[in-house]
Amino acid sequence: MRVLTYIFVGVGAAIAIIALAVTLLDTGEQAKIEPQSDASQTETASTQAAGDDASTSQQTKAGSGGMHAGQNGGSAAGNNTGSAGATSDISSSQSAADGSQLPTVSIDLAQVRPDGNAVFAGKATPGAEVTVFEGDVILGRATADENGEWVIIPDAALGAGEHLVSVGVVSEDGKSSLADITMAIQVGETTEDRPLVALLPKTDADIPKLLQSPDDITAPAVEGSAPSVTASDPETVMLPAIAPRSLSWKADGELVIAGVSRGGVRVDAVANGSLFGDAITANDGSWQLAGRVDMTQSRRTMLFTLRNAENAAIATYELPVTTRDLSQGLDGSRMVIVQRGDALWRIAYSSYGEGIRYVDIVRRNAAAINDPDLIFPNQIFALPRTPE
């Protein structure tokens, strides 16, 4: 499996380019790209990034777990909210089998209007061809300039629903790679709904970043104008956040809960009003705490609180947990907590390194998953320890 490393990049010049390019966006009649449901986008991406134009038709829905969880039961989602035009600061950097460096690509800016028109921008290896795609549908291509900057404005608008958009790159010498993030875009049914745009890292080490939210406050749009592009306030984008990600049972009967956070120094968890456990956050924001659960109760509500050095609460997350949920892991299976923006293929990729293993997760949790394309925040799934 390829080793992926995150690097940070700037977006100043890309914003300048977009300021000139956004006038190309049209509010008139145009084609719509319907949401694609493909859990195996990782495999599809390799073909698209390599320049395969043969398949641009819509992809057949095949029970793939591609739909994202749409609502977050805790306050972590609100804590991740940034202004429109927020930057991702995430890119891919990979090495080929022969040890040579593969081309890099990053998504620095993503904006989507209520009518589905979009602007994507970022950086890549200078001269490389960048492809933005969803499943088998290519949204647009561009060549990175001498500074490595690229901008793509798709001709077609994104239709209403959940979109899972990826970015691939092919260098001038034919080497290809993929950005180590995916854009989750939720377009509303009406033009009054501001689309949600989030960046989903393929590992549990990072919290998904919300670049654009229906709750964002923006100035009224001028008829026929494109989205405004403004530099985001780092203090807004990087608000404190906390999210529990997994649960597992210890041999002595204690329940271990692990998660991620941003900001703060300590996490504590309360179950039905009683302290469950607390822990110090690591340098990377990860944390792990343990406590005992009264399994005679059918359900409980757990409140996770992230605290600063002065012990003040700066972020919270509320998680309802049933005893039935917890019993799934009594056989030693690790359990995962679905977050807003999650998809089964992403959970499988981060857990096993293979998106196709979503099939095993569906089989293991057949009673809780009626439709692999529909999972919901705060659902708890057991991960099979071996392929089933």
C-alpha positions in Angstrom: 0.0 0.0 0.0 1.3 3.4 -0.9 2.6 5.6 1.9 0.8 8.9 2.0 2.2 12.0 3.6 0.3 15.3 4.2 2.0 18.6 3.2 0.9 22.1 3.6 0.5 24.5 0.6 -0.5 28.1 0.1 -3.4 29.4 -2.0 -2.8 33.1 -2.7 -2.1 32.8 -6.4 -4.8 30.3 -6.9 -7.4 32.7 -5.5 -6.1 35.4 -7.9 -6.6 33.1 -10.8 -10.1 32.1 -9.7 -11.1 35.8 -9.3 -10.6 36.1 -13.1 -12.1 32.7 -13.9 -15.3 32.7 -12.0 -17.0 34.9 -14.5 -17.2 31.8 -16.7 -19.8 30.3 -14.3 -23.3 30.4 -15.9 -26.7 30.5 -14.2 -28.6 29.5 -17.3 -29.7 26.1 -18.5 -26.9 23.5 -18.3 -26.3 19.8 -17.8 -26.5 18.4 -14.3 -24.2 15.7 -12.8 -26.3 13.4 -10.7 -24.6 11.9 -7.5 -22.6 8.8 -8.2 -22.6 6.0 -5.7 -19.3 4.1 -5.9 -17.5 2.7 -2.9 -14.7 1.6 -5.1 -13.7 5.1 -6.1 -10.1 4.4 -5.1 -9.9 1.8 -7.9 -11.9 4.0 -10.4 -9.6 7.0 -9.6 -6.5 5.3 -10.9 -8.2 4.9 -14.3 -9.5 8.5 -14.4 -6.2 10.1 -13.2 -4.4 8.2 -15.9 -6.4 10.0 -18.6 -9.0 7.6 -19.6 -11.8 9.6 -21.3 -13.6 6.5 -22.6 -16.1 6.3 -19.7 -17.8 9.6 -18.9 -21.3 8.2 -18.5 -23.0 8.1 -15.1 -22.0 5.1 -12.9 -24.5 2.4 -12.0 -25.5 2.3 -8.4 -24.5 -1.0 -6.9 -25.0 -1.0 -3.2 -21.6 0.5 -2.7 -21.7 2.4 0.5 -20.9 5.6 -1.2 -23.4 7.9 0.5 -22.2 10.0 3.3 -23.6 10.3 6.8 -25.4 13.7 6.6 -26.0 15.0 10.1 -23.8 15.0 13.2 -25.5 14.4 16.5 -22.8 16.2 18.5 -21.3 19.7 18.3 -18.2 18.7 16.5 -19.6 19.5 13.1 -20.4 23.0 14.2 -16.9 23.4 15.6 -15.5 22.5 12.2 -17.5 25.2 10.3 -15.4 27.6 8.3 -16.2 30.4 5.9 -16.7 29.9 2.2 -13.5 29.7 0.4 -11.7 28.0 3.3 -8.5 26.2 2.4 -7.8 22.5 2.9 -4.0 22.5 3.3 -4.0 18.8 2.5 -2.2 17.1 -0.4 -0.8 13.8 -1.5 2.9 12.9 -1.7 3.7 9.3 -2.7 6.6 7.2 -3.8 6.6 4.8 -6.8 7.7 1.2 -6.4 11.1 2.2 -7.8 11.6 4.8 -5.1 11.0 7.8 -7.4 8.7 10.6 -6.3 5.1 10.5 -7.7 3.4 13.8 -8.6 1.7 15.7 -5.8 -1.7 17.3 -5.8 -3.6 19.3 -3.3 -7.1 20.8 -3.0 -6.7 24.3 -1.6 -10.1 25.7 -2.4 -13.6 24.3 -3.2 -16.7 26.4 -3.5 -20.1 25.3 -4.7 -23.1 27.6 -5.4 -26.7 26.6 -4.5 -27.3 25.9 -8.2 -24.5 23.3 -8.2 -21.9 25.4 -10.1 -18.5 24.8 -8.6 -14.9 26.1 -8.5 -12.0 23.9 -7.5 -8.4 25.0 -7.1 -5.1 23.8 -5.7 -1.5 23.0 -6.4 0.2 20.1 -8.2 3.5 19.2 -9.7 4.2 21.9 -12.4 3.1 20.8 -15.8 1.0 17.9 -14.5 -2.5 17.2 -15.7 -5.1 17.4 -12.9 -8.4 15.6 -13.1 -11.4 16.2 -10.8 -13.9 13.4 -11.0 -16.8 11.6 -9.4 -17.0 7.9 -10.0 -16.8 7.4 -13.7 -17.7 11.0 -14.5 -15.0 13.5 -15.2 -15.9 17.0 -13.9 -12.9 18.8 -15.4 -9.3 18.8 -16.3 -6.5 21.4 -16.1 -2.7 21.6 -16.4 -0.8 23.0 -13.4 1.2 26.1 -14.4 4.8 26.7 -13.8 4.0 27.6 -10.2 2.1 24.4 -9.8 -1.3 26.2 -9.5 -4.5 24.8 -11.1 -8.1 25.9 -11.4 -11.0 23.8 -12.6 -14.5 25.1 -13.3 -16.8 22.2 -14.4 -19.0 22.9 -17.4 -21.9 20.9 -15.8 -23.4 21.7 -12.4 -23.7 19.2 -9.6 -27.2 17.9 -9.1 -29.1 17.7 -5.9 -27.8 15.1 -3.5 -24.5 13.7 -2.0 -21.4 13.8 -4.2 -18.1 12.2 -3.5 -15.5 14.0 -5.6 -11.8 13.0 -6.0 -8.7 14.5 -7.5 -6.0 12.7 -9.5 -2.9 13.9 -11.2 -0.6 12.7 -14.0 2.9 14.1 -14.4 4.5 14.9 -17.8 6.5 11.6 -17.5 3.3 9.6 -17.1 3.4 8.9 -13.4 0.1 9.3 -11.6 -1.2 9.6 -8.0 -4.3 10.7 -6.1 -5.0 13.4 -3.5 -5.3 11.7 -0.1 -8.6 13.3 0.6 -12.0 13.3 -1.0 -14.5 16.1 -1.2 -18.0 15.4 0.1 -20.4 17.8 -1.4 -24.1 17.9 -0.5 -26.3 20.0 -2.9 -29.7 21.0 -1.7 -33.0 20.4 -3.5 -33.6 24.2 -4.0 -31.3 27.1 -5.0 -32.0 28.6 -1.6 -29.9 25.8 0.1 -26.2 26.6 0.4 -24.3 23.4 -0.4 -22.2 21.6 2.2 -18.5 21.0 1.3 -16.3 18.9 3.5 -12.8 17.3 3.1 -12.6 13.7 4.1 -9.1 12.4 5.0 -8.7 8.6 4.4 -7.4 8.0 7.9 -8.9 8.4 11.3 -6.0 10.6 12.4 -7.6 13.8 11.1 -11.0 15.3 11.7 -12.9 16.1 8.4 -12.7 19.8 7.5 -15.9 21.6 6.7 -15.1 24.2 4.0 -18.6 25.4 3.3 -21.8 25.0 5.3 -25.5 25.8 4.9 -25.1 27.8 8.1 -22.5 30.2 6.6 -23.5 33.8 6.5 -22.7 35.4 3.1 -23.6 38.6 1.4 -26.6 38.5 -1.1 -25.5 37.2 -4.4 -25.7 39.4 -7.5 -27.8 37.9 -10.3 -25.5 36.1 -12.7 -22.4 36.4 -10.5 -20.1 33.6 -9.3 -19.3 32.8 -5.7 -17.2 35.4 -4.0 -13.6 34.2 -3.2 -12.2 35.6 0.1 -9.3 34.5 2.3 -10.6 32.6 5.3 -9.8 33.5 8.9 -7.5 30.7 10.3 -9.0 31.3 13.7 -12.5 30.4 12.2 -11.3 27.4 10.3 -9.4 25.9 13.2 -11.9 26.1 16.0 -11.6 23.5 18.7 -13.3 20.2 17.9 -13.7 16.7 19.4 -15.0 13.4 18.0 -15.0 9.9 19.4 -14.0 7.4 16.6 -13.9 3.9 18.0 -14.7 1.6 20.9 -13.3 -1.7 22.1 -13.5 -3.9 25.1 -10.5 -4.8 27.4 -10.1 -8.2 28.9 -11.0 -6.9 32.4 -14.3 -5.6 31.2 -13.4 -1.9 30.7 -14.7 -0.1 27.6 -12.0 1.8 25.8 -13.0 4.8 23.7 -10.6 6.5 21.3 -11.0 9.7 19.3 -9.5 12.8 17.8 -9.5 16.4 18.8 -8.3 19.8 17.8 -7.3 22.3 20.5 -7.5 21.6 24.2 -5.4 19.5 26.5 -7.8 17.1 28.2 -10.9 15.1 27.4 -13.5 13.8 29.8 -16.6 11.6 29.2 -19.7 11.5 31.3 -22.3 8.7 30.9 -25.8 9.5 32.2 -24.5 12.2 34.5 -21.6 10.2 36.0 -18.0 10.5 35.1 -16.9 7.6 32.8 -13.3 8.5 32.3 -10.8 11.2 31.3 -7.5 11.5 29.4 -4.8 13.9 28.3 -4.7 14.6 24.5 -1.6 13.6 22.6 0.4 16.1 20.5 -1.5 15.0 17.4 -4.9 15.5 19.1 -5.6 11.8 19.6 -7.0 10.6 22.9 -8.1 7.4 24.6 -10.0 6.9 27.8 -11.5 3.9 29.6 -14.3 3.2 32.0 -16.9 0.7 33.1 -20.4 0.4 31.7 -23.5 -0.8 33.4 -24.7 -3.3 30.9 -28.0 -3.7 32.8 -29.1 -0.4 31.3 -30.5 -0.6 27.8 -29.1 2.8 26.8 -27.1 5.8 27.9 -26.0 9.2 26.6 -22.3 10.0 26.7 -21.1 13.6 26.7 -17.4 14.1 25.6 -15.9 17.4 26.6 -12.7 18.9 25.4 -11.0 21.2 27.9 -8.2 23.8 27.7 -5.4 24.3 30.2 -7.7 26.4 32.4 -10.1 23.4 32.5 -12.8 25.3 30.6 -15.0 23.4 28.1 -14.2 24.5 24.6 -15.9 21.7 22.6 -18.4 19.0 23.2 -19.8 15.9 21.5 -23.0 14.0 22.6 -23.2 10.3 21.7 -26.2 8.0 22.4 -25.1 4.4 23.0 -27.2 1.4 23.4 -26.2 -1.8 25.2 -27.0 -3.7 22.0 -24.4 -1.5 20.2 -21.7 -2.3 22.8 -22.5 -6.0 22.8 -21.3 -6.2 19.2 -17.7 -5.9 20.4 -17.8 -8.4 23.2 -16.2 -11.0 20.9 -13.1 -8.7 20.6 -14.2 -6.8 17.5 -13.3 -3.1 17.4 -16.3 -0.8 16.9 -16.4 2.4 14.9 -18.6 5.4 15.3 -20.0 7.0 12.2 -19.3 10.7 11.8 -20.8 13.2 9.5 -19.4 12.8 6.0 -18.4 9.2 6.6 -19.0 6.5 3.9 -18.6 2.7 4.3 -15.8 2.6 1.7 -13.9 5.3 3.7 -14.3 3.4 6.9 -13.1 0.2 5.2 -10.1 2.0 3.6 -8.9 3.6 6.9 -9.4 0.3 8.8 -8.1 -2.3 6.3 -6.3 -0.2 3.6 -8.9 -1.5 1.1 -12.1 0.3 0.3 -13.7 -2.9 -1.1 -13.7 -4.3 2.4 -16.9 -2.3 3.0 -18.6 -5.6 1.9 -17.3 -7.3 5.0 -18.5 -4.5 7.2 -22.0 -4.7 5.7 -22.1 -8.5 6.3 -20.9 -8.1 9.9 -23.6 -5.4 10.6 -26.4 -6.7 8.4 -29.0 -6.0 11.1 -28.0 -2.4 11.3 -27.3 -1.6 7.6 -30.5 -1.7 5.5 -28.9 0.1 2.6 -25.1 0.4 2.2 -25.5 3.8 0.6 -27.3 5.1 3.7 -25.5 5.3 7.0 -26.1 7.9 9.7 -24.0 9.8 12.2 -23.5 8.1 15.6 -24.3 4.6 14.3 -21.9 2.1 15.8 -20.6 -0.7 13.6 -18.4 -3.7 14.5 -15.4 -4.3 12.3 -14.8 -8.0 11.3 -11.3 -9.1 12.4 -10.9 -11.4 9.4 -12.5 -11.4 5.9 -15.9 -12.9 6.0 
